[in-house]
């Protein structure tokens, strides 16, 4: 028996991961285990092991259950985390797929513990959105005709499978037959989701056309991805257009305290939902919310200033105004500002202070987080569907917070 512990350096990242997971309350994970002593069922893998493997893999820019399973047989760190317990890509994938609500609860509990430790201060929270590419290419985007072909192909596949099984029930082993049935079922499900998404997009286009008819007529027809129907065509920082998701992160310092995966092309109007999430997670709200000029609308600024848990100051740039106006236009602007809610007037005044400008400068911290998580693989998804993407983002948030807490506790 090889002494894996003796070969793994004392300061290895795998030890950091294991120490972090050992400090978590995973009782809810154990409650879901169906196999019990003296009862039928395959012995389950300890949730600590699965969570540790996913967190370590995320830190190492590995996002595939199959890649982790291979590493568990050959890589020292992964083998050390397994502790002699055998696992496979099915159980790893099932853990990430089935435990999303519990993983989200782990994020809330771990952040609450960091707040109690004094490493996180929720007085000021910064929010920003970053786009991630979906597990689908531009070539998967189809319109009405493409959807018809996809649905026809799904029906043909199911029909062929039924014919095959009826003509020769023993055509293949049970595992191979189950795999083909699963593939046919997944193709049918994707076709149904794609059709539903397409109808939603068409309804959105019709609604927008009622207000902006000429603008909508100039736009190309709405399309949906046949690979990931929940993804949306988005414009990325490199000016490329591809299927993707808009990930909203809220941070205190370099710690992620809130997150959401949306299908929105822009961030406008997402400030209030994030504050509501923080209240649900921690039963408190920040005193300041720092955002760029696109996220918080004026109605949200007013709403947050009247929050039941306490007034929240929004720190957001005031949009630049034209100076080359005629006298009458200037007077109309002045009258409009005079009639604004007091919260908006206070926001305009606040943004002229040095303190508010300094707070805006702290937005770069969340941009640092965005860069770090994308360097660990969050920029391109390997899973399909908004819910699955949300689980991946939660793992990245947990990994980020784990690493930041380790750095904060380590002696300089």
Number of C-alpha atoms within 10 A of each C-alpha: 3 6 8 15 15 8 11 15 12 11 8 10 17 23 19 16 22 19 14 19 20 12 10 14 12 17 10 12 15 12 8 9 13 12 12 11 7 6 8 9 10 9 11 14 17 13 17 17 20 20 20 24 26 25 26 24 22 24 25 13 16 17 22 16 21 15 13 22 21 14 16 23 14 10 11 16 22 21 19 19 22 20 13 10 13 11 18 16 15 11 15 22 16 12 19 19 14 12 15 18 10 15 20 21 17 20 22 19 16 21 23 16 15 17 14 11 10 9 16 21 16 19 13 20 27 29 27 23 24 19 25 22 22 26 18 22 17 12 11 16 23 20 16 15 8 16 21 14 13 21 19 13 16 22 16 13 19 18 12 13 15 13 12 14 13 11 9 9 13 11 12 12 9 10 9 11 16 12 11 14 16 12 15 21 15 13 21 20 14 22 26 18 19 27 21 15 19 22 15 13 17 15 12 12 18 14 13 13 14 10 10 12 13 10 10 16 11 8 9 7 13 18 21 28 29 25 21 24 25 24 28 26 22 21 15 16 9 6 8 8 15 21 27 29 28 21 22 20 24 25 25 20 21 19 26 26 27 23 22 19 21 23 16 17 15 16 21 13 15 21 24 18 12 19 22 14 17 21 14 12 19 15 10 16 25 20 17 20 26 26 23 18 14 16 20 24 17 16 14 17 22 21 15 25 21 14 14 10 13 13 16 22 22 28 25 24 18 13 9 6 8 7 7 8 11 8 9 9 11 14 12 11 13 11 11 10 13 11 10 11 13 12 19 18 13 13 21 17 12 17 18 12 10 10 12 20 15 10 19 18 11 15 19 15 16 23 17 12 19 19 14 15 19 16 13 19 19 25 17 18 20 16 18 16 18 19 15 17 23 20 21 21 22 21 26 24 24 25 25 22 20 23 16 17 17 16 11 11 9 8 6 5
